[in-house]
Amino acid sequence: MEYQAFLVKYAEIGLKGKNRGMFEDALLRQIRRSLRAVSGRFEVTKASGRIYVHANTAYDYDETVEALTRVFGVSAICPMIQFDTQDPEEVYRRAVAYMAEAYPDRKKTFKVETRRINKNFPVGSQDMNAELGEVLLNAYPELSVDVHHPDILLQVELREKVNIYSHTIPGPGGMPVGTNGRAMLLLSGGIDSPVAGYMIAKRGVVIDAVYFHAPPYTSERAKQKVVDLAKQVSLYAGPIRLHVVNFTDVQLCIYETCPHDELTIIMRRYMMKIAEQLAEQDESLALITGESIGQVASQTIQSLAVTNEVCHLPVFRPLIGFDKKDIVEIAQKIGTFETSILPYEDCCTIFVAKHPVTRPILKAIVRSEELLKGKIEPLVEEALATVETIEVGM
C-alpha cells in the first residue's frame, strides 16, 4: 500500500483553548525534527485542528511510522491515501482499491464514516456512507456491515483533498517537547534514570542531563554507556546536553572523611548540589531523578528528605511510586533496557557502603559534613570547572 500522507492526531493539546495554536506549532516542529532522520522529503502542515504529514518523495514507511511514534504530543497516526477529486465515482473507485490492498482477507465487518468539510462536494456525508457502503458490498460480497462494532472503520474525509484511511497507530501521547520549560536529569547507567527523563520529557519539558564519572574507578565504557542512553532518550526528548562531571576527588574526600554508613547519602547530597549549579547555568527550573520509594537505601522516605534538604530547585521524581517491574517495562518499550543492564559500574556502585544507613537523621548528616569543610569546597569547584559537555542527538 502506498500512502501519500499521514493524519497525526493529538488529544491533550485540544484542551488548550486560546493557546492551542502555540502547542500545535510546537508539535509541528517536533514532528519535523523527528522526520529529519527518515529518508525522503515531507511537508508537515496543519489545518482546522488537523495535522498532516505529506510525503513529497518516496519514503520508508516503517521508518516514518517509527519516527512519528516517538513524538510526544501525538496520540495517533493514521496512514492515508489522499487525492484531488470532486467526482464521487472516483472516491468509490479509490476506496474499493484501498480495501483490496489494505485487507487481503476481507471476511470482516465494516462501517463507512464520512466527514464532508468541503461543502462543494456534490454528495453529502450520509449519502456517501450509504452509497460507498453499497459499492464495497457489491465489490466484496465477503464483507458485511456492522455499524456498532465493525472490524474495519473506513473513514472518508471530503476536504480540499479526499482522505481515506482505516488504520490507527497509537502515538506516545503527552505534550510537545519545548512547551513546559527545561529540567536537569541526573543520569546514571542504570535502568531508572533514563525512564525518568523520558517521562518528564513526555510532559513537554526540555531535558539536559548530568552524569557523575569517577575515573579510574569507572571506565570509559561506563561513560559511553551513559552517552548511549542519552542518545536513546533523545530520540523522544530531542537534543540533550549531557554534562560529564569528574566526581572522583569529591567522592574520595567523602570516603576518607565521613562515616561509611553515611557515604551514600552524603555523596548523593553533593551530587544534587553540583547538579543544581549546572541546572542554574542552563536555566533549568528543576532537577529530575529516577528514585523510587524504598528501592535502595538512599531512596527511603527519610533518605529522600535528607537529600532534598540541600536543594533549592524542585526535584521531580516521576518513578516515585513505581515497582521495578513497571520501570523495566517502560525501559524495554523505549529501548534503554538492554544498554542499562550492560555490566559497567557507575560511581554510585563503586563507593557504596556495606551497611548504609536507611533512616538518616539530618542533624547527624550535617554534623558529618562539617568534617569536610575546608577540604571539599575546592574539589567541588574543580569538578564544576572541568565539566565536559557532550551534545547528544543534535
DASUL-V826349 format. One record per residue. N is the residue number from 1. OMEGA is omega as a letter, one per 20 degrees, with the letter a starting at -180 (NA if undefined). NEAR is the number of other ideal C-beta (glycine too) atoms within 10 Angstrom. Layout:
n=N omega=OMEGA near=NEAR
n=N omega=OMEGA near=NEAR
//
This chain:
n=1 omega=r near=11
n=2 omega=r near=10
n=3 omega=a near=21
n=4 omega=a near=15
n=5 omega=r near=20
n=6 omega=r near=26
n=7 omega=r near=19
n=8 omega=a near=23
n=9 omega=r near=17
n=10 omega=a near=25
n=11 omega=a near=13
n=12 omega=r near=15
n=13 omega=a near=25
n=14 omega=a near=13
n=15 omega=a near=10
n=16 omega=r near=15
n=17 omega=a near=6
n=18 omega=r near=6
n=19 omega=a near=11
n=20 omega=a near=14
n=21 omega=r near=11
n=22 omega=r near=13
n=23 omega=r near=21
n=24 omega=a near=20
n=25 omega=r near=14
n=26 omega=r near=20
n=27 omega=r near=26
n=28 omega=r near=19
n=29 omega=a near=16
n=30 omega=r near=24
n=31 omega=r near=21
n=32 omega=r near=14
n=33 omega=a near=16
n=34 omega=a near=22
n=35 omega=r near=21
n=36 omega=a near=8
n=37 omega=a near=12
n=38 omega=r near=19
n=39 omega=a near=10
n=40 omega=r near=14
n=41 omega=a near=12
n=42 omega=r near=21
n=43 omega=a near=12
n=44 omega=a near=18
n=45 omega=r near=11
n=46 omega=r near=14
n=47 omega=r near=10
n=48 omega=r near=6
n=49 omega=r near=11
n=50 omega=r near=16
n=51 omega=a near=20
n=52 omega=r near=20
n=53 omega=a near=24
n=54 omega=r near=15
n=55 omega=a near=21
n=56 omega=r near=10
n=57 omega=r near=8
n=58 omega=a near=9
n=59 omega=r near=18
n=60 omega=a near=12
n=61 omega=a near=15
n=62 omega=r near=9
n=63 omega=a near=14
n=64 omega=r near=22
n=65 omega=r near=16
n=66 omega=r near=15
n=67 omega=a near=21
n=68 omega=a near=23
n=69 omega=r near=16
n=70 omega=a near=20
n=71 omega=r near=27
n=72 omega=a near=26
n=73 omega=r near=28
n=74 omega=r near=27
n=75 omega=a near=17
n=76 omega=r near=17
n=77 omega=a near=23
n=78 omega=r near=17
n=79 omega=a near=23
n=80 omega=q near=24
n=81 omega=a near=19
n=82 omega=a near=20
n=83 omega=r near=13
n=84 omega=r near=9
n=85 omega=r near=14
n=86 omega=a near=13
n=87 omega=r near=13
n=88 omega=a near=18
n=89 omega=r near=10
n=90 omega=r near=13
n=91 omega=a near=23
n=92 omega=a near=19
n=93 omega=a near=14
n=94 omega=a near=17
n=95 omega=r near=23
n=96 omega=r near=15
n=97 omega=r near=14
n=98 omega=a near=20
n=99 omega=r near=21
n=100 omega=a near=13
n=101 omega=a near=10
n=102 omega=a near=18
n=103 omega=r near=17
n=104 omega=r near=7
n=105 omega=a near=6
n=106 omega=r near=18
n=107 omega=a near=10
n=108 omega=r near=15
n=109 omega=a near=15
n=110 omega=r near=22
n=111 omega=r near=18
n=112 omega=r near=25
n=113 omega=a near=15
n=114 omega=r near=22
n=115 omega=a near=13
n=116 omega=r near=17
n=117 omega=r near=14
n=118 omega=a near=13
n=119 omega=r near=7
n=120 omega=r near=8
n=121 omega=a near=19
n=122 omega=a near=10
n=123 omega=r near=19
n=124 omega=a near=13
n=125 omega=a near=16
n=126 omega=r near=10
n=127 omega=r near=13
n=128 omega=r near=23
n=129 omega=a near=18
n=130 omega=a near=14
n=131 omega=r near=17
n=132 omega=r near=21
n=133 omega=r near=18
n=134 omega=r near=13
n=135 omega=a near=18
n=136 omega=r near=21
n=137 omega=r near=14
n=138 omega=a near=11
n=139 omega=a near=16
n=140 omega=a near=17
n=141 omega=r near=8
n=142 omega=r near=9
n=143 omega=r near=21
n=144 omega=a near=14
n=145 omega=r near=13
n=146 omega=a near=14
n=147 omega=a near=12
n=148 omega=a near=6
n=149 omega=a near=8
n=150 omega=r near=18
n=151 omega=a near=15
n=152 omega=r near=19
n=153 omega=a near=16
n=154 omega=a near=22
n=155 omega=a near=19
n=156 omega=r near=22
n=157 omega=r near=19
n=158 omega=r near=24
n=159 omega=r near=16
n=160 omega=r near=10
n=161 omega=r near=16
n=162 omega=r near=23
n=163 omega=r near=22
n=164 omega=r near=23
n=165 omega=r near=22
n=166 omega=a near=23
n=167 omega=r near=15
n=168 omega=a near=15
n=169 omega=a near=14
n=170 omega=r near=10
n=171 omega=a near=20
n=172 omega=a near=18
n=173 omega=r near=14
n=174 omega=a near=26
n=175 omega=a near=21
n=176 omega=r near=25
n=177 omega=a near=25
n=178 omega=a near=21
n=179 omega=a near=22
n=180 omega=r near=17
n=181 omega=a near=13
n=182 omega=r near=16
n=183 omega=a near=25
n=184 omega=a near=28
n=185 omega=r near=32
n=186 omega=a near=23
n=187 omega=r near=30
n=188 omega=r near=25
n=189 omega=a near=27
n=190 omega=a near=20
n=191 omega=a near=21
n=192 omega=a near=26
n=193 omega=r near=26
n=194 omega=r near=31
n=195 omega=r near=27
n=196 omega=r near=27
n=197 omega=r near=33
n=198 omega=a near=26
n=199 omega=r near=21
n=200 omega=r near=22
n=201 omega=r near=27
n=202 omega=r near=18
n=203 omega=r near=17
n=204 omega=a near=22
n=205 omega=r near=26
n=206 omega=a near=21
n=207 omega=r near=28
n=208 omega=a near=27
n=209 omega=r near=30
n=210 omega=r near=26
n=211 omega=a near=27
n=212 omega=a near=26
n=213 omega=a near=20
n=214 omega=r near=23
n=215 omega=j near=13
n=216 omega=a near=7
n=217 omega=r near=17
n=218 omega=a near=24
n=219 omega=r near=14
n=220 omega=r near=11
n=221 omega=r near=12
n=222 omega=r near=23
n=223 omega=a near=21
n=224 omega=r near=14
n=225 omega=r near=24
n=226 omega=r near=28
n=227 omega=r near=18
n=228 omega=r near=18
n=229 omega=r near=29
n=230 omega=r near=27
n=231 omega=a near=16
n=232 omega=r near=22
n=233 omega=a near=28
n=234 omega=r near=21
n=235 omega=r near=18
n=236 omega=a near=24
n=237 omega=a near=27
n=238 omega=a near=23
n=239 omega=a near=15
n=240 omega=r near=25
n=241 omega=a near=21
n=242 omega=r near=25
n=243 omega=r near=23
n=244 omega=a near=19
n=245 omega=r near=22
n=246 omega=a near=19
n=247 omega=a near=27
n=248 omega=a near=20
n=249 omega=r near=15
n=250 omega=a near=24
n=251 omega=a near=23
n=252 omega=r near=14
n=253 omega=r near=18
n=254 omega=a near=26
n=255 omega=a near=15
n=256 omega=a near=10
n=257 omega=a near=16
n=258 omega=r near=21
n=259 omega=a near=14
n=260 omega=r near=15
n=261 omega=r near=16
n=262 omega=a near=22
n=263 omega=a near=22
n=264 omega=a near=24
n=265 omega=a near=26
n=266 omega=r near=25
n=267 omega=r near=23
n=268 omega=r near=21
n=269 omega=r near=23
n=270 omega=r near=22
n=271 omega=a near=24
n=272 omega=r near=21
n=273 omega=a near=15
n=274 omega=r near=21
n=275 omega=a near=27
n=276 omega=r near=20
n=277 omega=r near=17
n=278 omega=r near=20
n=279 omega=a near=26
n=280 omega=r near=13
n=281 omega=a near=13
n=282 omega=a near=17
n=283 omega=r near=10
n=284 omega=a near=24
n=285 omega=a near=16
n=286 omega=r near=18
n=287 omega=r near=24
n=288 omega=r near=29
n=289 omega=r near=27
n=290 omega=a near=25
n=291 omega=r near=23
n=292 omega=a near=20
n=293 omega=r near=14
n=294 omega=a near=12
n=295 omega=r near=17
n=296 omega=a near=15
n=297 omega=a near=19
n=298 omega=a near=22
n=299 omega=r near=22
n=300 omega=r near=17
n=301 omega=a near=10
n=302 omega=a near=15
n=303 omega=r near=24
n=304 omega=r near=20
n=305 omega=r near=11
n=306 omega=r near=25
n=307 omega=a near=23
n=308 omega=a near=14
n=309 omega=a near=12
n=310 omega=a near=16
n=311 omega=r near=16
n=312 omega=r near=9
n=313 omega=r near=16
n=314 omega=r near=11
n=315 omega=r near=18
n=316 omega=r near=21
n=317 omega=a near=20
n=318 omega=a near=20
n=319 omega=a near=25
n=320 omega=a near=15
n=321 omega=a near=9
n=322 omega=r near=21
n=323 omega=r near=11
n=324 omega=r near=12
n=325 omega=r near=7
n=326 omega=a near=13
n=327 omega=r near=23
n=328 omega=a near=17
n=329 omega=r near=14
n=330 omega=r near=19
n=331 omega=r near=23
n=332 omega=a near=14
n=333 omega=a near=12
n=334 omega=r near=19
n=335 omega=r near=16
n=336 omega=a near=26
n=337 omega=a near=18
n=338 omega=r near=11
n=339 omega=a near=20
n=340 omega=a near=23
n=341 omega=r near=13
n=342 omega=a near=13
n=343 omega=r near=8
n=344 omega=a near=16
n=345 omega=r near=16
n=346 omega=a near=23
n=347 omega=a near=25
n=348 omega=a near=21
n=349 omega=a near=14
n=350 omega=a near=14
n=351 omega=a near=20
n=352 omega=r near=15
n=353 omega=r near=16
n=354 omega=a near=7
n=355 omega=a near=8
n=356 omega=r near=17
n=357 omega=a near=22
n=358 omega=r near=16
n=359 omega=a near=10
n=360 omega=r near=24
n=361 omega=a near=12
n=362 omega=a near=12
n=363 omega=r near=9
n=364 omega=r near=14
n=365 omega=r near=21
n=366 omega=r near=14
n=367 omega=r near=13
n=368 omega=r near=19
n=369 omega=r near=19
n=370 omega=r near=8
n=371 omega=a near=16
n=372 omega=a near=19
n=373 omega=a near=9
n=374 omega=r near=7
n=375 omega=a near=12
n=376 omega=a near=20
n=377 omega=r near=10
n=378 omega=r near=11
n=379 omega=r near=20
n=380 omega=r near=19
n=381 omega=r near=11
n=382 omega=r near=12
n=383 omega=r near=22
n=384 omega=a near=16
n=385 omega=a near=8
n=386 omega=r near=10
n=387 omega=r near=15
n=388 omega=r near=12
n=389 omega=a near=13
n=390 omega=r near=17
n=391 omega=a near=11
n=392 omega=r near=23
n=393 omega=a near=18
n=394 omega=NA near=9
//
